[in-house]
Structures are given as structure tokens and as C-alpha cells.
């Protein structure tokens, strides 16, 4: 973000849990919302605030872990990516690569594991079929 303003990109700061901030930033015209805060409570409050204003909004969020992902999903977040899951999958991929598995086999195994976990969390799969 430090380089965004000098590069001419719009950067806004404010509490995205406040409806007036969301409206002022053009939330009504947004095609999707992405929530990436490290604070689980703030992420949940943001999702609730957005959905209170625009119940049919598409929300994507980063969750800290499975419990946080389930809470976001229960609120109505469309697609949740748990950090712990992705970190574990990256580590597993490196281990599999280290023992000589081909990249396509690794990708296939990780995709299956990712889809299974996302289904268990009650979220949308990466293919949109979950």
C-alpha cells in the first residue's frame, strides 16, 4: 500500500465495519468484497456490515484457521480461505516435491485435499461446485 498512492492508485483508510464508510467508498457498485484482516473479530464485523447493506454481495475472506473459516461461512461469506490450510498445503507440496513426485501429481493431490477441507468447512469449492 505504501507504493499505491504514489503510483496513482486509490487508497482509502477507514473502519470497514461502518456502513457510512462502506457506502462512501462505493460499496454499492462493488462486484465483490475481499476481507484480509489479521483480526478475526474485525473480519466478522466487516462481513456482517457488508451483508447488512448488500445481502447479495459476494464476499471472499482469509481466515486464520478452520474455526474462523466456519464462523465466516456461517455469517454468509461466499468463499473462505483458511491460512492454516494453505500453509499446510504448501508445506506438503514441498515435501512431495522433495521426494521426487512430479508437479502434476503434487498439484492433483493438493487440489483434492484443498477441496475436501473446504467442503468440510461448508464453503464454496475452488471449482464452484461445493
MMTF fields as JSON, N, C-alpha, C and O atoms, coordinates in Angstrom:
{
  "mmtfVersion": "1.0.0",
  "mmtfProducer": "UNKNOWN",
  "numBonds": 519,
  "numAtoms": 520,
  "numGroups": 130,
  "numChains": 1,
  "numModels": 1,
  "chainsPerModel": [1],
  "groupsPerChain": [130],
  "chainIdList": ["A"],
  "bondAtomList": [4, 2, 8, 6, 12, 10, 16, 14, 20, 18, 24, 22, 28, 26, 32, 30, 36, 34, 40, 38, 44, 42, 48, 46, 52, 50, 56, 54, 60, 58, 64, 62, 68, 66, 72, 70, 76, 74, 80, 78, 84, 82, 88, 86, 92, 90, 96, 94, 100, 98, 104, 102, 108, 106, 112, 110, 116, 114, 120, 118, 124, 122, 128, 126, 132, 130, 136, 134, 140, 138, 144, 142, 148, 146, 152, 150, 156, 154, 160, 158, 164, 162, 168, 166, 172, 170, 176, 174, 180, 178, 184, 182, 188, 186, 192, 190, 196, 194, 200, 198, 204, 202, 208, 206, 212, 210, 216, 214, 220, 218, 224, 222, 228, 226, 232, 230, 236, 234, 240, 238, 244, 242, 248, 246, 252, 250, 256, 254, 260, 258, 264, 262, 268, 266, 272, 270, 276, 274, 280, 278, 284, 282, 288, 286, 292, 290, 296, 294, 300, 298, 304, 302, 308, 306, 312, 310, 316, 314, 320, 318, 324, 322, 328, 326, 332, 330, 336, 334, 340, 338, 344, 342, 348, 346, 352, 350, 356, 354, 360, 358, 364, 362, 368, 366, 372, 370, 376, 374, 380, 378, 384, 382, 388, 386, 392, 390, 396, 394, 400, 398, 404, 402, 408, 406, 412, 410, 416, 414, 420, 418, 424, 422, 428, 426, 432, 430, 436, 434, 440, 438, 444, 442, 448, 446, 452, 450, 456, 454, 460, 458, 464, 462, 468, 466, 472, 470, 476, 474, 480, 478, 484, 482, 488, 486, 492, 490, 496, 494, 500, 498, 504, 502, 508, 506, 512, 510, 516, 514],
  "bondOrderList": [1, 1, 1, 1, 1, 1, 1, 1, 1, 1, 1, 1, 1, 1, 1, 1, 1, 1, 1, 1, 1, 1, 1, 1, 1, 1, 1, 1, 1, 1, 1, 1, 1, 1, 1, 1, 1, 1, 1, 1, 1, 1, 1, 1, 1, 1, 1, 1, 1, 1, 1, 1, 1, 1, 1, 1, 1, 1, 1, 1, 1, 1, 1, 1, 1, 1, 1, 1, 1, 1, 1, 1, 1, 1, 1, 1, 1, 1, 1, 1, 1, 1, 1, 1, 1, 1, 1, 1, 1, 1, 1, 1, 1, 1, 1, 1, 1, 1, 1, 1, 1, 1, 1, 1, 1, 1, 1, 1, 1, 1, 1, 1, 1, 1, 1, 1, 1, 1, 1, 1, 1, 1, 1, 1, 1, 1, 1, 1, 1],
  "groupList": [{"groupName": "UNK", "atomNameList": ["N", "CA", "C", "O"], "elementList": ["N", "C", "C", "O"], "formalChargeList": [0, 0, 0, 0], "bondAtomList": [1, 0, 2, 1, 3, 2], "bondOrderList": [1, 1, 2], "singleLetterCode": "X", "chemCompType": "L-PEPTIDE LINKING"}],
  "groupTypeList": [0, 0, 0, 0, 0, 0, 0, 0, 0, 0, 0, 0, 0, 0, 0, 0, 0, 0, 0, 0, 0, 0, 0, 0, 0, 0, 0, 0, 0, 0, 0, 0, 0, 0, 0, 0, 0, 0, 0, 0, 0, 0, 0, 0, 0, 0, 0, 0, 0, 0, 0, 0, 0, 0, 0, 0, 0, 0, 0, 0, 0, 0, 0, 0, 0, 0, 0, 0, 0, 0, 0, 0, 0, 0, 0, 0, 0, 0, 0, 0, 0, 0, 0, 0, 0, 0, 0, 0, 0, 0, 0, 0, 0, 0, 0, 0, 0, 0, 0, 0, 0, 0, 0, 0, 0, 0, 0, 0, 0, 0, 0, 0, 0, 0, 0, 0, 0, 0, 0, 0, 0, 0, 0, 0, 0, 0, 0, 0, 0, 0],
  "groupIdList": [1, 2, 3, 4, 5, 6, 7, 8, 9, 10, 11, 12, 13, 14, 15, 16, 17, 18, 19, 20, 21, 22, 23, 24, 25, 26, 27, 28, 29, 30, 31, 32, 33, 34, 35, 36, 37, 38, 39, 40, 41, 42, 43, 44, 45, 46, 47, 48, 49, 50, 51, 52, 53, 54, 55, 56, 57, 58, 59, 60, 61, 62, 63, 64, 65, 66, 67, 68, 69, 70, 71, 72, 73, 74, 75, 76, 77, 78, 79, 80, 81, 82, 83, 84, 85, 86, 87, 88, 89, 90, 91, 92, 93, 94, 95, 96, 97, 98, 99, 100, 101, 102, 103, 104, 105, 106, 107, 108, 109, 110, 111, 112, 113, 114, 115, 116, 117, 118, 119, 120, 121, 122, 123, 124, 125, 126, 127, 128, 129, 130],
  "secStructList": [7, 6, 6, 6, 6, 6, 6, 6, 7, 7, 7, 7, 7, 1, 7, 6, 6, 1, 2, 2, 2, 2, 2, 2, 6, 6, 4, 4, 4, 7, 1, 7, 3, 3, 3, 7, 7, 1, 7, 2, 2, 2, 2, 2, 2, 2, 2, 2, 2, 2, 2, 2, 2, 7, 6, 6, 7, 7, 3, 3, 3, 3, 3, 1, 1, 2, 2, 2, 2, 2, 2, 2, 2, 2, 2, 6, 7, 1, 3, 3, 3, 3, 2, 2, 2, 2, 2, 2, 2, 2, 2, 2, 2, 2, 2, 2, 2, 2, 6, 6, 7, 7, 2, 2, 2, 2, 2, 2, 2, 2, 2, 2, 2, 2, 2, 2, 2, 2, 2, 2, 2, 6, 7, 7, 7, 6, 6, 1, 7, 7],
  "xCoordList": [0.813, 0.0, 0.854, 0.442, 2.029, 2.924, 3.206, 3.34, 3.296, 3.613, 2.378, 2.496, 1.209, -0.006, -0.371, -0.647, -0.373, -0.744, 0.215, -0.239, 1.54, 2.454, 2.294, 2.599, 1.818, 1.613, 0.266, -0.091, -0.483, -1.756, -2.95, -4.026, -2.772, -3.878, -4.632, -4.035, -5.95, -6.72, -6.495, -6.578, -6.212, -6.025, -6.908, -6.878, -7.69, -8.601, -8.348, -8.048, -8.469, -8.349, -9.626, -10.158, -10.115, -11.318, -11.794, -11.271, -12.767, -13.323, -14.37, -15.472, -14.025, -14.919, -16.085, -16.855, -16.219, -17.385, -18.494, -19.636, -18.146, -19.112, -19.807, -19.152, -21.134, -21.896, -21.594, -21.522, -21.416, -21.172, -19.83, -19.692, -18.852, -17.555, -17.719, -17.233, -18.403, -18.615, -19.359, -19.013, -20.371, -21.13, -20.283, -20.325, -19.518, -18.68, -17.607, -17.213, -17.142, -16.119, -16.693, -15.957, -18.007, -18.623, -19.01, -19.078, -19.263, -19.627, -20.83, -20.909, -21.772, -22.968, -22.627, -23.356, -21.532, -21.126, -20.098, -19.694, -19.681, -18.645, -19.177, -20.317, -18.341, -18.715, -18.42, -19.072, -17.454, -17.1, -16.327, -15.788, -16.28, -15.527, -14.509, -14.785, -13.327, -12.279, -11.86, -11.505, -11.905, -11.564, -10.293, -10.267, -9.232, -7.951, -7.328, -6.135, -8.066, -7.511, -7.02, -7.546, -6.011, -5.492, -6.353, -6.154, -7.292, -8.143, -9.445, -10.288, -9.625, -10.825, -12.124, -13.08, -12.159, -13.376, -13.699, -14.858, -12.679, -12.898, -13.379, -14.257, -12.816, -13.247, -14.725, -15.468, -15.145, -16.541, -17.455, -18.534, -17.012, -17.813, -17.933, -19.001, -16.831, -16.875, -17.868, -18.688, -17.791, -18.699, -20.148, -20.994, -20.434, -21.802, -22.253, -23.384, -21.367, -21.71, -21.992, -22.955, -21.15, -21.341, -22.651, -23.431, -22.892, -24.103, -25.369, -26.449, -25.249, -26.411, -26.83, -28.019, -25.836, -26.131, -26.493, -27.417, -25.755, -25.927, -25.991, -24.984, -27.172, -27.307, -26.879, -26.548, -26.881, -26.496, -25.044, -24.626, -24.278, -22.877, -22.065, -22.351, -21.06, -20.101, -18.927, -18.314, -18.621, -17.52, -16.512, -16.877, -15.255, -14.146, -13.337, -13.096, -12.918, -12.197, -11.09, -11.189, -10.056, -8.967, -9.306, -9.619, -9.237, -9.485, -8.185, -7.29, -8.087, -6.875, -6.789, -5.714, -7.937, -7.952, -9.349, -10.223, -9.548, -10.829, -11.99, -13.073, -11.784, -12.859, -13.287, -14.477, -12.301, -12.609, -13.302, -14.237, -12.857, -13.482, -14.944, -15.796, -15.244, -16.635, -17.495, -18.646, -16.94, -17.705, -18.002, -19.12, -16.998, -17.214, -18.243, -19.097, -18.152, -19.106, -20.522, -21.472, -20.658, -21.969, -22.561, -23.779, -21.709, -22.165, -22.701, -23.609, -22.127, -22.569, -21.465, -21.74, -20.2, -19.081, -19.097, -19.213, -18.983, -19.098, -17.967, -18.199, -16.746, -15.574, -14.551, -14.135, -14.148, -13.215, -11.97, -12.058, -10.812, -9.542, -8.83, -8.343, -8.767, -8.046, -6.531, -5.987, -5.857, -4.396, -3.708, -2.78, -4.163, -3.523, -3.585, -2.624, -4.693, -4.842, -3.852, -3.14, -3.805, -2.924, -1.456, -0.661, -1.09, 0.284, 0.645, 1.733, -0.264, -0.026, 0.082, 0.919, -0.758, -0.71, 0.595, 1.174, 1.055, 2.337, 3.477, 4.353, 3.462, 4.491, 4.414, 5.439, 3.214, 3.041, 3.553, 4.194, 3.275, 3.749, 5.264, 5.833, 5.91, 7.381, 7.953, 8.969, 7.283, 7.731, 7.583, 8.508, 6.431, 6.197, 7.182, 7.657, 7.478, 8.466, 9.843, 10.6, 10.153, 11.439, 11.667, 12.806, 10.565, 10.716, 10.563, 10.538, 10.461, 10.527, 9.215, 9.231, 8.075, 6.819, 6.774, 7.268, 6.186, 6.073, 5.085, 4.155, 5.308, 4.475, 2.991, 2.171, 2.623, 1.2, 0.567, -0.591, 1.301, 0.784, 0.634, -0.334, 1.589, 1.523, 0.313, -0.465, 0.152, -0.978, -2.304, -3.216, -2.417, -3.663, -3.951, -5.084, -2.929, -3.116, -3.505, -4.394, -2.848, -3.159, -4.548, -5.25, -4.954, -6.301, -7.368, -8.364, -7.161, -8.113, -8.186, -9.276, -7.037, -7.007, -7.675, -8.426, -7.402, -7.985, -9.509, -10.231, -9.988, -11.437, -12.123, -13.198, -11.513, -12.106, -12.219, -13.244, -11.174, -11.188, -12.225, -12.949, -12.299, -13.267, -14.69, -15.557, -14.938, -16.276, -16.592, -17.72, -15.605, -15.823, -16.148, -16.892, -15.591, -15.849, -17.202, -17.678, -17.809, -19.109, -19.015, -20.001, -17.842, -17.651, -17.749, -17.966, -17.584, -17.627, -16.294, -15.238, -16.343, -15.097, -14.451, -15.088, -13.189, -12.467, -13.076, -12.943, -13.744, -14.38, -15.799, -16.46, -16.267, -17.617, -18.696, -19.882, -18.303, -19.294, -19.592, -20.408, -18.94, -19.087, -20.193, -20.46],
  "yCoordList": [-1.188, 0.0, 1.248, 2.304, 1.114, 2.259, 2.862, 4.078, 2.017, 2.478, 2.747, 3.28, 2.397, 2.526, 3.983, 4.338, 4.811, 6.216, 6.915, 7.576, 6.794, 7.441, 6.935, 7.65, 5.707, 5.136, 5.552, 5.141, 6.374, 6.874, 5.957, 6.165, 4.967, 4.064, 4.617, 5.182, 4.448, 4.947, 4.072, 2.846, 4.708, 4.017, 4.725, 5.949, 3.939, 4.501, 3.857, 2.666, 4.639, 4.127, 4.463, 5.564, 3.536, 3.764, 2.446, 1.384, 2.517, 1.343, 0.726, 1.256, -0.385, -1.03, -1.742, -2.432, -1.582, -2.107, -1.059, -1.366, 0.177, 1.283, 1.459, 1.671, 1.37, 1.478, 2.736, 2.679, 3.887, 5.126, 5.082, 5.669, 4.393, 4.246, 3.354, 3.68, 2.234, 1.307, 1.996, 1.818, 2.775, 3.482, 4.552, 4.711, 5.282, 6.362, 5.843, 6.536, 4.62, 4.03, 3.365, 2.773, 3.466, 2.919, 1.464, 0.769, 0.991, -0.408, -0.855, -2.015, 0.053, -0.327, -0.731, -1.509, -0.211, -0.535, -1.666, -2.09, -2.146, -3.185, -4.501, -4.882, -5.191, -6.505, -7.589, -8.633, -7.351, -8.312, -7.591, -6.505, -8.205, -7.672, -8.719, -9.918, -8.263, -9.157, -8.69, -7.527, -9.609, -9.293, -10.055, -11.284, -9.324, -9.975, -9.558, -9.787, -8.975, -8.508, -9.67, -10.781, -9.401, -10.406, -10.555, -11.483, -9.663, -9.663, -10.413, -9.898, -11.618, -12.41, -11.68, -11.738, -10.994, -10.267, -9.168, -8.972, -8.451, -7.375, -7.95, -7.373, -9.078, -9.705, -10.078, -9.877, -10.616, -10.994, -9.764, -9.774, -8.713, -7.477, -6.87, -6.389, -6.891, -6.368, -7.147, -6.563, -8.465, -9.296, -8.989, -8.852, -8.882, -8.573, -7.207, -7.052, -6.217, -4.862, -4.831, -4.207, -5.504, -5.533, -6.223, -5.718, -7.379, -8.13, -7.452, -7.669, -6.633, -5.876, -4.85, -4.593, -4.264, -3.265, -3.906, -3.468, -4.944, -5.595, -7.106, -7.796, -7.626, -9.05, -10.029, -11.177, -9.598, -10.492, -10.298, -10.833, -9.539, -9.272, -10.561, -11.48, -10.605, -11.708, -11.297, -10.252, -12.119, -11.839, -12.974, -14.15, -12.611, -13.557, -13.125, -11.935, -14.095, -13.73, -14.722, -15.917, -14.192, -15.001, -15.256, -14.332, -16.53, -16.914, -17.387, -17.863, -17.257, -17.703, -19.224, -19.803, -19.866, -21.315, -21.839, -21.086, -23.122, -23.741, -23.181, -22.976, -22.928, -22.369, -20.999, -20.705, -20.177, -18.846, -18.968, -18.22, -19.889, -20.104, -20.498, -20.014, -21.369, -21.786, -20.615, -20.491, -19.752, -18.58, -17.644, -17.146, -17.409, -16.541, -17.152, -16.449, -18.442, -19.123, -18.998, -18.753, -19.166, -19.058, -17.658, -17.504, -16.648, -15.269, -15.06, -14.257, -15.796, -15.648, -15.313, -14.971, -15.406, -15.156, -16.235, -17.422, -15.822, -16.716, -17.723, -18.908, -17.253, -18.093, -17.743, -16.591, -18.749, -18.534, -19.384, -20.564, -18.761, -19.47, -19.437, -18.386, -20.578, -20.618, -20.578, -21.386, -19.644, -19.532, -20.828, -21.267, -21.441, -22.661, -23.754, -24.504, -23.851, -24.858, -24.611, -25.525, -23.388, -23.101, -23.26, -23.755, -22.844, -23.027, -24.505, -24.907, -25.303, -26.745, -27.376, -28.252, -26.94, -27.496, -27.123, -27.942, -25.899, -25.506, -26.351, -26.787, -26.577, -27.41, -28.839, -29.435, -29.381, -30.737, -30.823, -31.806, -29.801, -29.779, -29.805, -30.482, -29.085, -29.065, -30.412, -30.868, -31.041, -32.37, -33.356, -34.116, -33.351, -34.27, -34.022, -34.963, -32.768, -32.44, -32.951, -33.456, -32.815, -33.249, -34.747, -35.209, -35.511, -36.962, -37.42, -38.616, -36.435, -36.762, -36.906, -37.317, -36.587, -36.67, -35.59, -34.482, -35.906, -34.894, -33.789, -34.015, -32.599, -31.436, -31.684, -31.288, -32.335, -32.549, -33.472, -33.275, -34.474, -35.365, -34.616, -34.823, -33.756, -32.952, -32.029, -31.956, -31.325, -30.404, -31.129, -30.62, -32.3, -33.072, -33.47, -33.346, -33.946, -34.35, -33.162, -33.267, -32.047, -30.859, -30.323, -29.863, -30.378, -29.933, -30.781, -30.251, -32.092, -32.991, -32.666, -32.585, -32.482, -32.166, -30.825, -30.692, -29.831, -28.496, -28.568, -28.024, -29.229, -29.344, -30.053, -29.637, -31.118, -31.859, -30.978, -30.985, -30.228, -29.35, -28.245, -27.935, -27.658, -26.587, -27.111, -26.433, -28.309, -28.902, -29.123, -28.882, -29.581, -29.794, -28.486, -28.478, -27.399, -26.09, -25.526, -24.542, -26.152, -25.689, -24.57, -23.874, -24.374, -23.277, -23.711, -24.885, -22.751, -22.986, -23.576, -23.143, -24.545, -25.132, -24.223, -23.311, -24.478, -23.669, -23.817, -22.929, -24.939, -25.148, -24.601, -24.617, -24.114, -23.553, -24.609, -24.303, -25.846, -26.899, -27.334, -28.231, -26.709, -27.15, -26.485, -26.74],
  "zCoordList": [0.0, 0.0, 0.0, -0.48, 0.536, 0.627, -0.746, -0.879, -1.759, -3.106, -3.946, -5.049, -3.462, -4.262, -4.549, -5.695, -3.534, -3.748, -4.699, -5.634, -4.494, -5.436, -6.871, -7.826, -7.014, -8.35, -8.935, -10.04, -8.185, -8.699, -8.43, -8.99, -7.596, -7.269, -6.068, -5.153, -6.082, -4.942, -3.712, -3.789, -2.585, -1.321, -0.298, -0.172, 0.425, 1.402, 2.751, 2.833, 3.801, 5.15, 5.89, 5.748, 6.668, 7.45, 8.026, 7.688, 8.879, 9.526, 8.602, 8.463, 7.978, 7.015, 7.681, 7.013, 8.981, 9.691, 9.743, 10.086, 9.399, 9.472, 8.131, 7.11, 8.13, 6.882, 6.078, 4.85, 6.76, 6.022, 5.286, 4.213, 5.856, 5.181, 3.954, 2.871, 4.131, 3.01, 1.86, 0.692, 2.2, 1.161, 0.49, -0.73, 1.285, 0.755, -0.202, -1.139, 0.044, -0.807, -2.058, -2.848, -2.229, -3.435, -3.331, -4.345, -2.133, -1.931, -2.736, -3.14, -2.974, -3.731, -5.161, -5.777, -5.687, -7.056, -7.119, -8.201, -5.949, -5.924, -6.471, -6.202, -7.241, -7.759, -6.74, -6.731, -5.893, -4.848, -3.756, -3.969, -2.596, -1.469, -1.043, -1.093, -0.623, -0.149, 1.238, 1.435, 2.193, 3.581, 3.93, 3.869, 4.299, 4.575, 5.9, 6.102, 6.783, 8.045, 8.91, 8.832, 9.729, 10.656, 11.906, 12.691, 12.091, 13.283, 12.98, 12.244, 13.532, 13.222, 13.545, 12.772, 14.684, 15.055, 14.068, 13.701, 13.638, 12.662, 11.338, 10.696, 10.922, 9.67, 9.74, 8.779, 10.871, 11.039, 11.057, 10.465, 11.74, 11.768, 10.375, 9.995, 9.609, 8.234, 7.391, 6.682, 7.471, 6.682, 7.043, 6.159, 8.32, 8.752, 8.251, 7.791, 8.34, 7.896, 6.4, 5.954, 5.631, 4.173, 3.827, 3.02, 4.439, 4.12, 4.627, 4.077, 5.669, 6.136, 5.093, 4.901, 4.417, 3.383, 2.049, 1.363, 1.695, 0.397, 0.597, 0.435, 0.949, 1.304, 0.209, 0.505, -1.024, -2.12, -2.551, -3.578, -1.774, -2.117, -2.089, -1.321, -2.934, -2.931, -2.053, -2.271, -1.068, -0.15, -0.189, -0.167, -0.246, -0.154, 1.063, 1.262, 1.877, 3.084, 3.404, 3.128, 3.983, 4.526, 5.985, 6.735, 6.379, 7.768, 8.388, 7.689, 9.685, 10.353, 10.427, 10.27, 10.67, 10.829, 10.514, 10.082, 10.732, 10.412, 11.213, 10.664, 12.51, 13.333, 12.814, 12.697, 12.508, 11.985, 10.63, 10.343, 9.809, 8.496, 8.651, 7.907, 9.609, 9.831, 10.282, 9.865, 11.133, 11.577, 10.404, 10.269, 9.558, 8.392, 7.438, 6.899, 7.24, 6.364, 6.927, 6.184, 8.244, 8.882, 8.738, 8.651, 8.712, 8.535, 7.118, 6.903, 6.145, 4.766, 3.787, 2.637, 4.232, 3.328, 2.248, 2.549, 1.011, -0.141, -0.232, -0.471, -0.042, -0.228, 0.846, 0.967, 1.625, 2.724, 2.492, 2.15, 2.684, 2.545, 3.892, 4.31, 4.573, 5.848, 5.635, 4.882, 6.293, 6.191, 6.567, 5.888, 7.649, 8.131, 7.073, 6.9, 6.374, 5.323, 4.195, 3.778, 3.704, 2.568, 2.946, 2.147, 4.156, 4.598, 4.673, 4.26, 5.196, 5.29, 3.915, 3.696, 2.988, 1.634, 0.937, 0.224, 1.141, 0.543, 1.093, 0.346, 2.389, 3.001, 2.463, 2.131, 2.378, 1.842, 0.413, 0.041, -0.393, -1.771, -1.85, -2.707, -0.977, -0.976, -0.543, -1.067, 0.423, 0.858, -0.292, -0.578, -0.955, -2.068, -3.208, -3.845, -3.455, -4.487, -4.084, -4.913, -2.809, -2.298, -2.386, -2.452, -2.387, -2.521, -3.968, -4.259, -4.877, -6.289, -7.037, -8.197, -6.427, -7.165, -8.244, -8.033, -9.396, -10.453, -10.058, -9.284, -10.606, -10.267, -10.496, -9.668, -11.61, -11.885, -10.847, -10.48, -10.366, -9.327, -8.004, -7.271, -7.709, -6.483, -6.546, -5.595, -7.662, -7.81, -7.651, -6.999, -8.233, -8.146, -6.696, -6.23, -5.986, -4.584, -3.72, -2.875, -3.928, -3.122, -3.435, -2.535, -4.7, -5.064, -4.374, -3.88, -4.34, -3.678, -2.184, -1.617, -1.556, -0.125, 0.156, 1.123, -0.687, -0.519, -0.65, 0.186, -1.682, -1.91, -0.751, -0.317, -0.247, 0.868, 2.11, 2.791, 2.397, 3.564, 3.407, 4.353, 2.237, 2.015, 2.133, 2.685, 1.621, 1.778, 3.251, 3.681, 4.038, 5.467, 6.187, 7.168, 5.701, 6.3, 5.88, 6.447, 4.892, 4.42, 3.43, 3.186, 2.846, 1.897, 0.464, 0.162, -0.417, -1.856, -2.288, -1.826, -3.158, -3.64, -4.669, -5.196, -4.95, -5.935, -7.319, -8.161, -7.553, -8.865, -8.893, -9.932, -7.734, -7.679, -7.527, -7.65, -7.26, -7.182, -5.765, -5.553, -4.781, -3.4, -2.748, -1.574]
}
